[in-house]
Amino acid sequence: MLSVTRMAQSPSDSTHFTSEKYARGLILTNLSSDLCYRIVPMDLTINGEAKTMNRDSLTVIELLDALGLGGRRVAVEQNRAIVPRARHEITSVSEGDVIEIVSFVGGG
């Protein structure tokens, strides 16, 4: 068992958790209440490579940020369908999704 502390703005606001690894993910239990958080990694295929994201929910824009592509001009395809840039913030990524990301390169 591992003890985890979530840092807050002031030390009195800190929350202490215990965590337990299980077959697939992590369970965090708040020691001062009945709250329990389950973090389940998400398996995706990104540009043909299997990747595991340590998040249990994710939007396209959060995925791009996690991959270091936030703010860059890219085209995103999710399960063979283009995701318009205007929908990156609201389009959820799910376990098993196949994502293709194409960057634009200029030059001549």
N, C-alpha and C positions, 0 to 999 in steps of 0.2 A: 504494500500500500504506500502511496506517495502523497505527501501533503502539498497542496497547491494554494497559493494566496492570490486572489484577484486584487490588484492594486486599485485604489480609488483616489479621489482628489485629496482626501485627508486620511491619516492612519486610522481614525475611528470609523471610517466608512469601509475599510477593507473587509472582505468576506473570505473566510477560510473554507477550503474544500478538501475532501479526500478524493483521490481518484483511483480507479481500478481499471486495469487493462483487461479487455476480454477479447474473444476471438477476432472481433472486427470493430475496433474503435476504442473509445474511452468513456467511462462514466464518471462524472463529477458530482459529488454529493456535498451540499452546503451543510456545514457542521452546526450552524445556528438556526436552521429551519428545516422544513421537510422538502426543500427544493432539490431536484436531481436533474442534471443535464447530461444528455447522452450525445457524444460527438462521434459520428460515424463517417469514416472516410468515403469519398465518392470516387469510383473508378470511371475514367473517361478514356476515349481515344482521341488524341489531339494530333492532327497532321500525321496520322498513321501510327503514332506511338502510344502505347498504354501509359497512362498517368494516373496517379492517385492524388486527389486533392483532399487535404485534411479539413474538410468542411462538409456539413450535412445539408446545406442549402447554398445556392450560388446563382447569381445572375451572369449574363454574358459580360457585362462591364466589370463585375468583380473578378471573373475568370481572367479577363484581359489584364487587369491590374495585378493579379497574382502571378501572371506569366511575364510581367515587366513590359507589357504592351499598352498600358493605359495611356490615353491621350494621343496615340499614334493612329494614323489613317490605315485602317485594315478592313478587309471584307471578312465576314464570318458566315460560315455555313454550319447549320446544326441539323444533323440527320438528313442531309441532302437538300435542305431548304435554306435559302439565303435569309439571314436575319438583318433587316434594315437597321442602319445605325441609330435611327430614332427609337428603336425598340430594344437596344442593348441594355438599358437600365431596368426594363420590366420583363425581359425574357428569361425565364428560369432554365438552368441547366440541370439535368437529371442524371442519376446513376445510369451508366451504360451509353450515354450519348456519344455520338461520333461528331467531333468538331473539326472543321478545317478553317484555318486562319491564313489569309494571304495578305502580305504587306505590299504596299506600292513602292516601287523603286523608280526614281527618275534618272535621267541621264540621256546621253545621245551618242 
